[in-house]
């Protein structure tokens, strides 16, 4: 069904909501996302939206996921479609593929610049802006009658332009005049600014529904990265609230839920907004908590624990022994049998087992695997950021400049050197000077406090652990040396992977072995493993890494990318002694 018809036909006293998902990068992440969407479907969203990767990079997975949610789960689906790297025939193919899957809703977007490009340059002059997609769909009687079209709005301004607000609103009005049925906004955290922007949009004659984009804060680091990427303004009070809790992931997550609830209550009352669009990052627990707190789902929150006493109290917080026994007996009998996801522990843990993604790899079985991948936004950095290297020595200098803080980025690291890398900086420099260009690493940690400013993550009052690992580019002859050294000196303590751009793979890890290299122990919880290194996640990262070489450094490409894990986390120097002795 068309979203605009569902909005018009709904009970106006009940706000609606969408859930946004992106196609996971791995097959097992995809399967686990389907289970997650199935659970969230019980919350009765008006629709789900499925993103479309930059330049159509996730085309097939986006269409597959959207087709499943539409035809198998019977959830009306909003498929994102962008102009980036799209010719008319490709647009036609995507729209026809959506139609064949029963999808009637399209979010028409310009899209981000292709990876490796400083500016957005269309490959088909007919598709330069989101308005062109809207106009193209509406120009076909067959397409126009089938599709309901949404477009994007930017309450904080478009991150890729310096246009003033009036100009941006004129562009938004043009998209609506071309035939857009509703607007979904970029995520924001300043409700006052949104309400002012919304009123200004209405004054421009924009009358279609405006649906705010809401993203509950998941972790402090991901929040900072996203607001920088999206150009989002954040009220000073929010930053002040986060400052004292930024090292406690659980408190940050709790604050994110409370902030989202407060924002939505203001939007639906002061702003008379009919519904919201949740950016889930493929995580479910925070969104579910927001909706339960708002009491929008119709699902009764779990009851509070009660004191067993011979006499019940009027406040309902006590229960007699007989009643408690019966409740337990019939409650357990009523529990549904479930086929638990990989990674889940106790019942219901499938909703939250990957709530604390930490590090680049995460767990490739998680639906959220890859959402914090640093490679994806390399296009936002100017190609000349690192000069014009001509030789291997020039390239080595780029990586050394990064380690020496002369440069804040490399093509493979979009953020300045992180504090934990400082702990092993001398080792990273030594490897890089050898011509092994390091792109990822972590030191060994044996039971640091979970609120440690450098290594901490997860809830407070816990302990976190790390195995040392390092990833780097090198020549195939170097891998031969590493392989021989592991055979002679590794003694079972060292695992390694290596792969080249052709897809050839080497290593000493069995296909289905998994190395937990970051884990935490917290009160009242099972052990949480947040960073897993195994073959599939390494190969996924390898493909991304070599794609950057092909786009940025066509004049020279290293033969292999290599990753080494040392399992002795009790000895913080074990990995480095193995490599350098």
Secondary structure as UniProt FT lines:
FT   HELIX           3..9
FT   TURN            12..13
FT   STRAND          16..21
FT   HELIX           27..41
FT   TURN            42..43
FT   STRAND          47..50
FT   HELIX           54..56
FT   TURN            57..58
FT   HELIX           59..67
FT   HELIX           68..72
FT   STRAND          77..82
FT   TURN            84..85
FT   HELIX           88..100
FT   TURN            101..102
FT   STRAND          105..109
FT   TURN            115..116
FT   TURN            125..126
FT   HELIX           130..139
FT   HELIX           141..146
FT   STRAND          148..153
FT   TURN            155..156
FT   TURN            159..160
FT   HELIX           165..177
FT   TURN            178..179
FT   STRAND          182..187
FT   HELIX           191..203
FT   TURN            204..205
FT   STRAND          209..214
FT   HELIX           220..230
FT   HELIX           236..243
FT   TURN            244..247
FT   HELIX           249..269
FT   STRAND          275..279
FT   TURN            281..282
FT   HELIX           285..294
FT   STRAND          307..308
FT   TURN            314..315
FT   STRAND          318..319
FT   HELIX           321..333
FT   TURN            342..343
FT   TURN            347..348
FT   HELIX           349..351
FT   TURN            352..354
FT   TURN            364..365
FT   TURN            367..372
FT   HELIX           374..380
FT   HELIX           383..386
FT   HELIX           392..403
FT   TURN            404..405
FT   TURN            411..412
FT   HELIX           419..422
FT   TURN            423..424
FT   HELIX           425..433
FT   TURN            434..435
FT   STRAND          437..442
FT   STRAND          445..449
FT   TURN            450..451
FT   TURN            453..455
FT   STRAND          463..466
FT   STRAND          468..474
FT   HELIX           476..485
FT   HELIX           486..490
FT   TURN            491..492
FT   STRAND          494..500
FT   TURN            501..502
FT   STRAND          505..507
FT   TURN            511..512
FT   STRAND          515..521
FT   TURN            523..524
FT   STRAND          528..533
FT   HELIX           535..552
FT   TURN            554..555
FT   STRAND          560..566
FT   TURN            569..570
FT   TURN            572..573
FT   HELIX           574..580
//
